[in-house]
Amino acid sequence: MFLHLGKDVVVPRKNIISILDYETFKKSKTGREFLKVIEEEEFVRKISDDKIKSCVITETVEINKKRKVIKTIVYYSPISSVTLQKRANNVEDIYI
């Protein structure tokens, strides 16, 4: 199943590693360092110009020249982490 992160962005639920509250996460030293690195390394996809409410960390495995390559993308979503979590759980309840 898929999870809608805002605007026209959807990701497979199986690719989601974590859904974090942006404001809470950036208050910690580790969180600030993580956010700095992912922005420098261009792992970030900002979904809209609206206020960032959550970070959704995803990973996909791609085959490149017969090698597995793990690709990490962190989405900055305008939807709260609580709402995203509820959506993820509701989809599971409906379809399973």
All heavy atoms as an XYZ file, in Angstrom:
791
protein
N       0.834     -1.172      0.000
C       0.000      0.000      0.000
C       0.885      1.244      0.000
O       2.078      1.175      0.269
C      -0.901      0.016      1.221
C      -1.821     -1.165      1.407
S      -3.052     -1.727      0.185
C      -3.312     -0.581     -1.033
N       0.257      2.380     -0.230
C       0.964      3.639     -0.341
C       0.493      4.614      0.740
O      -0.624      4.487      1.248
C       0.718      4.267     -1.718
C       1.327      3.474     -2.838
C       0.623      2.448     -3.434
C       2.598      3.751     -3.268
C       1.183      1.707     -4.464
C       3.173      3.026     -4.298
C       2.466      2.006     -4.896
N       1.351      5.584      1.031
C       1.003      6.632      1.989
C       1.150      7.978      1.302
O       2.201      8.278      0.723
C       1.911      6.569      3.224
C       1.627      7.611      4.310
C       0.215      7.430      4.875
C       2.661      7.500      5.412
N       0.093      8.785      1.355
C       0.093     10.125      0.764
C       0.772     11.082      1.738
O       0.351     11.218      2.881
C      -1.349     10.558      0.488
C      -1.460     11.942     -0.035
N      -1.944     12.971      0.724
C      -1.123     12.468     -1.236
C      -1.922     14.084      0.013
N      -1.427     13.801     -1.183
N       1.846     11.756      1.280
C       2.619     12.651      2.154
C       2.276     14.121      1.970
O       2.766     14.970      2.707
C       4.122     12.467      1.891
C       4.671     11.065      2.071
C       6.167     11.056      1.804
C       4.368     10.528      3.449
N       1.449     14.428      0.991
C       1.086     15.813      0.709
C       1.238     16.089     -0.775
O       1.984     15.398     -1.478
N       0.507     17.112     -1.249
C       0.482     17.464     -2.667
C       0.276     16.202     -3.500
O      -0.656     15.470     -3.266
C       1.747     18.214     -3.065
C       1.811     19.602     -2.490
C       1.780     20.600     -3.589
C       1.812     21.989     -2.968
N       1.856     22.994     -3.953
N       1.180     15.920     -4.421
C       1.021     14.731     -5.277
C       2.066     13.666     -4.960
O       2.419     12.862     -5.821
C       1.079     15.128     -6.750
C       2.396     15.799     -7.127
O       3.183     16.111     -6.210
O       2.647     16.011     -8.326
N       2.555     13.647     -3.723
C       3.610     12.702     -3.349
C       3.035     11.534     -2.549
O       2.396     11.729     -1.516
C       4.713     13.400     -2.518
C       5.778     12.407     -2.090
C       5.327     14.540     -3.314
N       3.261     10.348     -3.069
C       2.907      9.118     -2.361
C       4.127      8.201     -2.366
O       4.923      8.220     -3.311
C       1.690      8.388     -2.994
C       0.424      9.188     -2.841
C       1.945      8.054     -4.441
N       4.285      7.444     -1.301
C       5.403      6.502     -1.213
C       4.865      5.152     -0.752
O       3.886      5.086     -0.001
C       6.512      6.985     -0.241
C       7.155      8.260     -0.747
C       5.993      7.173      1.154
N       5.510      4.075     -1.186
C       5.106      2.759     -0.685
C       5.365      2.684      0.827
O       6.427      3.100      1.293
C       6.015      1.794     -1.436
C       6.487      2.550     -2.636
C       6.551      3.975     -2.209
N       4.408      2.179      1.554
C       4.574      2.062      3.019
C       5.762      1.198      3.379
O       6.439      1.458      4.366
C       3.300      1.507      3.656
C       2.245      2.566      3.824
C       1.045      2.133      4.640
N       1.276      1.007      5.500
C       0.485     -0.051      5.588
N      -0.589     -0.133      4.867
N       0.755     -1.030      6.420
N       6.055      0.198      2.579
C       7.167     -0.701      2.887
C       8.515      0.020      2.831
O       9.489     -0.452      3.403
C       7.177     -1.901      1.937
C       7.510     -1.548      0.509
C       7.525     -2.761     -0.375
C       7.947     -2.347     -1.789
N       8.100     -3.457     -2.666
N       8.591      1.177      2.156
C       9.840      1.932      2.050
C      10.055      2.909      3.208
O      11.126      3.488      3.330
C       9.888      2.719      0.746
C       9.949      1.834     -0.473
O      10.050      0.616     -0.362
N       9.877      2.419     -1.640
N       9.043      3.089      4.040
C       9.138      4.066      5.130
C       9.919      3.476      6.301
O       9.585      2.420      6.820
C       7.744      4.529      5.595
C       7.042      5.263      4.440
C       7.853      5.428      6.825
C       5.606      5.617      4.717
N      10.972      4.190      6.691
C      11.792      3.801      7.825
C      11.274      4.476      9.094
O      11.173      3.857     10.148
C      13.269      4.209      7.614
C      13.820      3.593      6.333
C      14.117      3.878      8.830
C      13.798      2.088      6.302
N      10.930      5.765      8.970
C      10.496      6.510     10.148
C       9.688      7.736      9.741
O       9.920      8.317      8.677
C      11.731      6.960     10.950
O      11.360      7.622     12.120
N       8.747      8.110     10.604
C       7.999      9.351     10.459
C       8.259     10.155     11.727
O       7.941      9.705     12.826
C       6.479      9.100     10.293
C       6.213      8.252      9.042
C       5.718     10.423     10.236
C       4.767      7.804      8.898
N       8.862     11.333     11.566
C       9.289     12.131     12.713
C       8.622     13.503     12.722
O       8.430     14.106     11.659
C      10.809     12.339     12.675
C      11.663     11.084     12.582
C      13.085     11.453     12.223
C      11.613     10.338     13.894
N       8.326     13.999     13.912
C       7.857     15.369     14.061
C       9.053     16.292     13.834
O      10.059     16.201     14.542
C       7.264     15.590     15.451
C       6.806     17.009     15.637
O       5.758     17.374     15.088
O       7.534     17.778     16.324
N       8.953     17.177     12.866
C      10.079     18.022     12.465
C      10.552     18.936     13.596
O      11.749     19.003     13.879
C       9.693     18.839     11.233
C      10.780     19.754     10.744
C      11.859     19.246     10.038
C      10.733     21.123     10.977
C      12.871     20.072      9.575
C      11.734     21.957     10.515
C      12.806     21.428      9.823
O      13.803     22.260      9.370
N       9.641     19.638     14.237
C      10.015     20.590     15.295
C      10.696     19.899     16.465
O      11.700     20.378     16.986
C       8.791     21.383     15.780
C       8.234     22.345     14.739
C       9.219     23.432     14.337
O       9.982     23.923     15.194
O       9.230     23.800     13.148
N      10.167     18.779     16.881
C      10.761     18.030     17.994
C      12.128     17.491     17.613
O      13.087     17.582     18.383
C       9.840     16.869     18.414
O       8.561     17.396     18.763
C      10.416     16.106     19.582
N      12.226     16.951     16.405
C      13.475     16.340     15.948
C      14.601     17.368     15.839
O      15.730     17.107     16.243
C      13.245     15.646     14.606
C      14.383     14.798     14.142
C      14.863     13.756     14.923
C      14.975     15.027     12.918
C      15.923     12.964     14.489
C      16.030     14.230     12.475
C      16.503     13.206     13.267
N      14.289     18.564     15.327
C      15.354     19.544     15.122
C      15.798     20.222     16.423
O      16.804     20.918     16.433
C      14.966     20.576     14.069
C      13.990     21.626     14.513
C      13.774     22.637     13.408
C      12.975     23.808     13.937
N      12.828     24.868     12.963
N      15.102     19.969     17.514
C      15.511     20.528     18.815
C      16.702     19.783     19.410
O      17.442     20.347     20.199
C      14.340     20.503     19.801
C      13.285     21.537     19.480
C      12.154     21.485     20.484
C      11.065     22.472     20.091
N       9.922     22.393     21.001
N      16.883     18.523     19.026
C      18.001     17.742     19.569
C      19.256     17.990     18.732
O      19.188     18.276     17.532
C      17.672     16.254     19.582
O      17.692     15.731     18.277
N      20.395     17.872     19.382
C      21.668     18.060     18.685
C      21.823     17.037     17.562
O      22.208     17.381     16.438
C      22.827     17.939     19.670
C      24.170     18.157     19.034
C      25.300     18.020     20.029
C      26.645     18.191     19.327
N      27.774     17.945     20.207
N      21.509     15.794     17.861
C      21.606     14.733     16.859
C      20.676     15.007     15.680
O      21.052     14.813     14.521
C      21.271     13.361     17.478
O      22.113     13.167     18.607
C      21.444     12.235     16.491
N      19.481     15.465     15.980
C      18.514     15.785     14.936
C      19.006     16.895     14.025
O      18.906     16.799     12.800
N      19.535     17.956     14.621
C      20.068     19.065     13.825
C      21.222     18.607     12.934
O      21.309     18.988     11.766
C      20.523     20.213     14.722
C      19.384     21.016     15.315
C      19.877     22.278     16.006
N      20.871     22.023     17.051
C      20.600     21.702     18.314
N      19.337     21.590     18.699
N      21.563     21.508     19.189
N      22.099     17.774     13.477
C      23.223     17.259     12.688
C      22.724     16.397     11.527
O      23.213     16.505     10.407
C      24.166     16.447     13.577
C      24.943     17.295     14.563
C      25.737     16.469     15.571
O      25.652     15.218     15.556
O      26.431     17.091     16.391
N      21.748     15.538     11.815
C      21.175     14.677     10.778
C      20.563     15.526      9.672
O      20.817     15.288      8.484
C      20.123     13.752     11.396
C      19.408     12.896     10.390
C      20.006     11.748      9.892
C      18.138     13.229      9.949
C      19.342     10.950      8.961
C      17.476     12.446      9.025
C      18.078     11.301      8.532
N      19.758     16.523     10.046
C      19.098     17.370      9.052
C      20.123     18.135      8.214
O      19.954     18.287      7.001
C      18.134     18.336      9.737
C      16.925     17.673     10.412
C      16.151     18.700     11.232
C      16.032     16.985      9.409
N      21.192     18.577      8.838
C      22.242     19.288      8.101
C      22.891     18.378      7.069
O      23.074     18.762      5.904
C      23.298     19.819      9.078
C      24.404     20.586      8.411
C      25.422     21.073      9.425
C      26.585     21.765      8.721
N      27.649     22.141      9.629
N      23.226     17.162      7.470
C      23.888     16.214      6.561
C      22.983     15.836      5.395
O      23.420     15.842      4.239
C      24.351     14.945      7.315
C      24.784     13.857      6.349
C      25.477     15.288      8.280
N      21.726     15.535      5.668
C      20.849     15.114      4.564
C      20.603     16.250      3.579
O      20.433     16.002      2.388
C      19.513     14.511      5.056
C      18.677     15.535      5.812
C      19.750     13.245      5.854
C      17.268     15.104      6.098
N      20.588     17.485      4.070
C      20.426     18.612      3.154
C      21.695     18.816      2.325
O      21.618     19.065      1.120
C      20.042     19.867      3.923
C      18.611     19.793      4.434
C      18.190     20.982      5.272
O      18.949     21.976      5.354
O      17.097     20.922      5.851
N      22.868     18.697      2.952
C      24.129     18.831      2.224
C      24.289     17.732      1.174
O      24.796     17.973      0.083
C      25.317     18.785      3.189
C      25.461     20.016      4.046
C      26.520     19.871      5.126
O      27.089     18.766      5.308
O      26.781     20.872      5.828
N      23.868     16.532      1.518
C      23.998     15.392      0.610
C      22.847     15.299     -0.395
O      22.793     14.371     -1.197
C      24.083     14.087      1.413
C      25.287     14.005      2.319
C      26.600     13.902      1.561
O      26.626     13.302      0.461
O      27.601     14.432      2.065
N      21.918     16.246     -0.311
C      20.770     16.337     -1.223
C      19.865     15.111     -1.185
O      19.387     14.632     -2.215
C      21.246     16.642     -2.645
C      21.987     17.963     -2.735
C      22.461     18.297     -4.141
O      22.307     17.457     -5.059
O      22.981     19.408     -4.301
N      19.621     14.607      0.027
C      18.687     13.502      0.218
C      17.260     14.005      0.464
O      16.344     13.213      0.591
C      19.083     12.639      1.418
C      20.350     11.862      1.235
C      21.216     11.685      2.293
C      20.686     11.287      0.026
C      22.385     10.960      2.149
C      21.851     10.565     -0.138
C      22.708     10.398      0.934
N      17.083     15.313      0.546
C      15.812     15.908      0.953
C      14.937     16.237     -0.242
O      15.417     16.747     -1.248
C      16.051     17.192      1.784
C      14.743     17.887      2.108
C      16.808     16.889      3.055
N      13.644     15.941     -0.088
C      12.631     16.351     -1.056
C      11.578     17.130     -0.272
O      10.863     16.551      0.551
C      11.967     15.155     -1.734
C      12.909     14.224     -2.458
C      13.483     14.861     -3.718
N      14.319     13.926     -4.429
C      15.619     13.741     -4.218
N      16.229     14.420     -3.276
N      16.308     12.881     -4.938
N      11.518     18.424     -0.520
C      10.506     19.256      0.149
C       9.238     19.203     -0.696
O       9.256     19.538     -1.879
C      11.005     20.686      0.311
C      10.116     21.520      1.174
C      10.737     22.864      1.492
C       9.794     23.649      2.380
N      10.271     24.983      2.638
N       8.158     18.768     -0.079
C       6.917     18.525     -0.809
C       6.212     19.816     -1.206
O       5.656     19.907     -2.285
C       5.979     17.619      0.031
C       6.617     16.242      0.141
C       4.601     17.544     -0.581
C       5.913     15.300      1.068
N       6.244     20.822     -0.330
C       5.577     22.089     -0.644
C       6.291     23.235      0.072
O       7.199     23.012      0.870
C       4.105     22.038     -0.238
O       3.971     22.187      1.154
N       5.849     24.438     -0.218
C       6.412     25.609      0.448
C       5.742     25.883      1.790
O       6.119     26.821      2.488
C       6.292     26.841     -0.455
C       7.194     26.732     -1.680
O       8.255     26.085     -1.573
O       6.838     27.300     -2.727
N       4.751     25.083      2.137
C       4.091     25.224      3.432
C       5.058     24.869      4.553
O       6.106     24.257      4.317
C       2.860     24.313      3.516
C       1.785     24.711      2.523
O       1.753     25.892      2.101
O       0.972     23.839      2.159
N       4.684     25.206      5.770
C       5.518     24.895      6.940
C       5.779     23.387      7.025
O       4.867     22.581      6.845
C       4.806     25.367      8.208
C       5.578     25.111      9.467
C       4.814     25.582     10.688
C       5.615     25.215     11.924
N       4.895     25.546     13.145
N       7.035     23.040      7.304
C       7.404     21.627      7.451
C       6.896     21.127      8.799
O       7.223     21.705      9.836
C       8.929     21.438      7.375
C       9.452     21.928      6.039
C       9.298     19.973      7.608
C      10.968     22.062      6.003
N       6.120     20.057      8.786
C       5.590     19.494     10.025
C       6.179     18.123     10.339
O       6.218     17.724     11.487
C       4.069     19.416      9.955
C       3.418     20.789      9.901
C       1.924     20.674      9.933
C       1.286     22.045      9.854
N      -0.173     21.935      9.782
N       6.628     17.416      9.299
C       7.187     16.089      9.558
C       8.280     15.737      8.560
O       8.358     16.309      7.479
C       6.090     15.026      9.531
O       5.485     14.979      8.261
N       9.114     14.799      8.987
C      10.162     14.218      8.127
C       9.813     12.754      7.957
O       9.607     12.053      8.939
C      11.530     14.298      8.797
S      12.138     15.934      9.080
N       9.783     12.321      6.730
C       9.512     10.914      6.454
C      10.771     10.338      5.801
O      11.145     10.729      4.698
C       8.285     10.738      5.538
C       8.022      9.265      5.272
C       7.059     11.421      6.136
N      11.419      9.440      6.517
C      12.657      8.834      6.030
C      12.303      7.548      5.294
O      11.627      6.677      5.847
C      13.614      8.541      7.193
C      13.910      9.833      7.960
C      14.899      7.899      6.683
C      14.647      9.622      9.268
N      12.754      7.469      4.046
C      12.457      6.293      3.227
C      13.744      5.719      2.639
O      14.738      6.424      2.485
C      11.513      6.637      2.057
O      12.174      7.519      1.154
C      10.228      7.264      2.557
N      13.685      4.442      2.321
C      14.781      3.766      1.629
C      14.216      2.848      0.569
O      13.211      2.180      0.789
C      15.641      2.951      2.596
C      16.572      3.768      3.418
C      17.587      2.932      4.172
O      17.421      1.699      4.272
O      18.547      3.531      4.674
N      14.887      2.843     -0.569
C      14.547      1.904     -1.629
C      15.822      1.182     -2.059
O      16.922      1.716     -1.923
C      13.945      2.613     -2.861
O      14.875      3.587     -3.339
C      12.637      3.282     -2.529
N      15.647     -0.017     -2.551
C      16.773     -0.788     -3.057
C      16.658     -0.804     -4.573
O      15.635     -1.195     -5.124
C      16.778     -2.227     -2.502
C      17.911     -3.024     -3.113
C      16.865     -2.213     -0.989
N      17.718     -0.336     -5.228
C      17.754     -0.325     -6.682
C      18.884     -1.226     -7.151
O      19.904     -1.338     -6.482
C      17.980      1.097     -7.197
C      16.869      2.057     -6.833
C      17.151      3.481     -7.285
O      18.280      3.745     -7.766
O      16.258      4.318     -7.159
N      18.672     -1.837     -8.291
C      19.722     -2.675     -8.870
C      20.426     -1.832     -9.933
O      19.797     -1.358    -10.869
C      19.135     -3.951     -9.511
C      18.258     -4.649     -8.502
C      20.242     -4.779    -10.123
C      18.744     -5.897     -7.923
N      21.727     -1.635     -9.740
C      22.516     -0.821    -10.647
C      23.727     -1.638    -11.085
O      24.612     -1.903    -10.284
C      22.944      0.472     -9.939
C      23.633      1.448    -10.855
O      23.766      1.210    -12.040
N      24.082      2.548    -10.295
N      23.728     -2.041    -12.336
C      24.819     -2.874    -12.866
C      25.022     -4.126    -12.019
O      26.123     -4.455    -11.604
C      26.101     -2.073    -12.988
C      25.999     -0.932    -13.969
C      27.305     -0.192    -14.081
C      27.125      1.000    -15.015
N      28.324      1.794    -15.124
N      23.902     -4.778    -11.714
C      23.889     -6.024    -10.936
C      24.363     -5.850     -9.502
O      24.705     -6.815     -8.826
C      24.682     -7.116    -11.643
C      24.108     -7.469    -12.995
C      24.823     -8.617    -13.620
C      24.206     -8.908    -14.991
N      24.818    -10.059    -15.614
N      24.362     -4.621     -9.009
C      24.677     -4.337     -7.602
C      23.451     -3.730     -6.953
O      22.739     -2.941     -7.575
C      25.825     -3.331     -7.484
C      27.170     -3.888     -7.810
C      28.291     -2.892     -7.547
N      28.061     -2.086     -6.373
C      28.409     -0.811     -6.256
N      29.002     -0.192     -7.246
N      28.176     -0.142     -5.152
N      23.225     -4.086     -5.704
C      22.137     -3.462     -4.959
C      22.622     -2.127     -4.407
O      23.681     -2.053     -3.791
C      21.687     -4.353     -3.807
C      20.920     -5.557     -4.246
C      20.399     -6.325     -3.058
C      19.639     -7.539     -3.510
N      19.119     -8.303     -2.382
N      21.840     -1.088     -4.663
C      22.153      0.247     -4.176
C      20.976      0.719     -3.327
O      19.839      0.716     -3.784
C      22.383      1.234     -5.346
C      22.638      2.636     -4.834
C      23.514      0.753     -6.234
N      21.270      1.099     -2.091
C      20.223      1.604     -1.212
C      20.150      3.109     -1.375
O      21.144      3.814     -1.221
C      20.497      1.230      0.257
C      20.492     -0.291      0.406
C      19.460      1.881      1.171
C      20.871     -0.775      1.777
N      18.966      3.586     -1.712
C      18.744      5.008     -1.941
C      17.860      5.548     -0.812
O      16.756      5.055     -0.598
C      18.071      5.216     -3.293
C      17.872      6.653     -3.666
C      17.271      6.769     -5.050
C      17.062      8.214     -5.423
N      16.435      8.337     -6.748
N      18.376      6.543     -0.108
C      17.640      7.164      0.988
C      17.089      8.511      0.536
O      17.811      9.305     -0.058
C      18.557      7.388      2.208
O      19.098      6.136      2.614
C      17.796      8.015      3.361
N      15.819      8.739      0.824
C      15.187     10.032      0.563
C      14.427     10.430      1.823
O      13.716      9.617      2.414
C      14.205      9.977     -0.624
C      14.928      9.571     -1.909
C      13.508     11.326     -0.815
C      14.025      9.363     -3.089
N      14.598     11.684      2.221
C      13.859     12.217      3.354
C      12.904     13.272      2.811
O      13.322     14.251      2.188
C      14.801     12.838      4.410
C      13.991     13.410      5.569
C      15.801     11.803      4.912
N      11.626     13.043      3.030
C      10.600     13.971      2.563
C      10.242     14.926      3.697
O       9.993     14.495      4.818
C       9.342     13.214      2.133
C       9.544     12.366      0.915
C       9.914     11.031      1.023
C       9.364     12.896     -0.353
C      10.108     10.243     -0.098
C       9.558     12.112     -1.490
C       9.919     10.798     -1.349
O      10.110     10.012     -2.463
N      10.218     16.231      3.391
C       9.703     17.237      4.321
C       8.242     17.436      3.969
O       7.909     17.944      2.904
C      10.446     18.556      4.174
C      11.847     18.593      4.760
C      12.686     19.653      4.485
C      12.314     17.594      5.609
C      13.959     19.722      5.034
C      13.582     17.651      6.154
C      14.404     18.719      5.861
O      15.662     18.789      6.401
N       7.369     17.024      4.864
C       5.939     17.041      4.591
C       5.228     18.152      5.373
O       5.555     18.399      6.534
C       5.324     15.692      4.965
O       3.927     15.720      4.824
N       4.214     18.770      4.766
C       3.403     19.762      5.467
C       2.312     19.114      6.333
O       1.532     19.806      6.972
C       2.794     20.578      4.331
C       2.652     19.582      3.221
C       3.855     18.680      3.351
N       2.284     17.793      6.353
C       1.279     17.057      7.129
C       1.936     16.570      8.417
O       3.069     16.081      8.401
C       0.717     15.886      6.311
C       0.059     16.424      5.031
C      -0.279     15.070      7.132
C      -0.348     15.357      4.049
N       1.238     16.679      9.527
C       1.812     16.312     10.819
C       2.143     14.820     10.883
O       1.515     13.992     10.219
C       0.860     16.671     11.967
O      -0.189     15.740     12.055
N       3.125     14.502     11.695
C       3.539     13.105     11.864
C       2.401     12.266     12.436
O       2.250     11.100     12.080
C       4.782     13.020     12.747
O       4.538     13.603     14.005
N       1.594     12.852     13.305
C       0.459     12.134     13.898
C      -0.551     11.763     12.807
O      -1.021     10.626     12.746
C      -0.209     12.977     15.014
C      -1.478     12.319     15.503
C       0.765     13.209     16.162
N      -0.855     12.706     11.938
C      -1.803     12.447     10.853
C      -1.261     11.389      9.897
O      -1.994     10.478      9.481
C      -2.120     13.743     10.084
O      -2.698     14.675     11.004
C      -3.070     13.500      8.923
N       0.021     11.488      9.562
C       0.616     10.491      8.665
C       0.574      9.097      9.286
O       0.274      8.113      8.607
C       2.049     10.877      8.305
C       2.198     12.109      7.414
C       3.675     12.469      7.266
C       1.558     11.877      6.061
N       0.858      9.030     10.590
C       0.814      7.735     11.274
C      -0.599      7.159     11.271
O      -0.803      5.971     11.031
C       1.340      7.868     12.705
C       1.428      6.552     13.435
C       2.407      5.593     12.791
O       3.503      5.973     12.427
N       2.019      4.345     12.639
N      -1.583      8.019     11.521
C      -2.978      7.564     11.485
C      -3.350      7.056     10.095
O      -4.013      6.033      9.957
C      -3.923      8.698     11.894
C      -3.918      8.990     13.374
C      -4.872     10.122     13.696
C      -4.816     10.477     15.166
N      -5.699     11.619     15.484
N      -2.919      7.785      9.066
C      -3.204      7.350      7.689
C      -2.583      5.983      7.420
O      -3.211      5.116      6.818
C      -2.642      8.346      6.679
C      -3.417      9.609      6.557
C      -2.804     10.493      5.495
N      -3.505     11.766      5.425
C      -3.175     12.746      4.614
N      -2.155     12.607      3.778
N      -3.855     13.869      4.622
N      -1.358      5.813      7.848
C      -0.663      4.540      7.622
C      -1.394      3.406      8.327
O      -1.580      2.332      7.752
C       0.781      4.626      8.099
N      -1.824      3.640      9.555
C      -2.538      2.608     10.307
C      -3.914      2.342      9.735
O      -4.346      1.197      9.677
C      -2.642      2.982     11.781
C      -1.308      2.878     12.480
O      -0.412      2.165     12.037
N      -1.151      3.609     13.563
N      -4.611      3.399      9.305
C      -5.950      3.221      8.737
C      -5.903      2.417      7.459
O      -6.769      1.585      7.218
C      -6.618      4.574      8.477
C      -7.097      5.222      9.753
O      -7.257      4.567     10.770
N      -7.302      6.530      9.696
N      -4.916      2.647      6.629
C      -4.799      1.882      5.382
C      -4.625      0.411      5.702
O      -5.267     -0.456      5.108
C      -3.619      2.404      4.534
C      -3.338      1.462      3.386
C      -3.921      3.802      4.024
N      -3.798      0.106      6.690
C      -3.585     -1.285      7.082
C      -4.877     -1.919      7.578
O      -5.214     -3.036      7.221
C      -2.504     -1.336      8.160
C      -2.128     -2.734      8.541
C      -0.967     -2.758      9.523
O      -0.921     -1.884     10.408
O      -0.130     -3.655      9.398
N      -5.644     -1.182      8.392
C      -6.888     -1.700      8.931
C      -7.916     -1.980      7.831
O      -8.665     -2.931      7.887
C      -7.492     -0.727      9.948
C      -6.643     -0.614     11.218
O      -5.806     -1.505     11.451
O      -6.819      0.369     11.948
N      -7.938     -1.126      6.829
C      -8.939     -1.255      5.773
C      -8.624     -2.425      4.849
O      -9.498     -3.199      4.482
C      -9.019      0.062      4.951
C      -9.603      1.169      5.817
C      -9.856     -0.135      3.691
C      -9.522      2.545      5.195
N      -7.376     -2.586      4.458
C      -7.041     -3.529      3.407
C      -6.549     -4.882      3.872
O      -6.361     -5.760      3.061
C      -6.002     -2.896      2.459
C      -6.572     -1.730      1.713
C      -6.231     -0.428      2.049
C      -7.479     -1.928      0.683
C      -6.768      0.642      1.362
C      -8.022     -0.863      0.007
C      -7.669      0.416      0.343
O      -8.194      1.475     -0.328
N      -6.308     -5.040      5.140
C      -5.777     -6.334      5.595
C      -6.864     -7.147      6.261
O      -7.706     -6.712      6.913
C      -4.573     -6.153      6.524
C      -3.439     -5.613      5.699
C      -4.199     -7.455      7.195
C      -2.170     -5.385      6.444
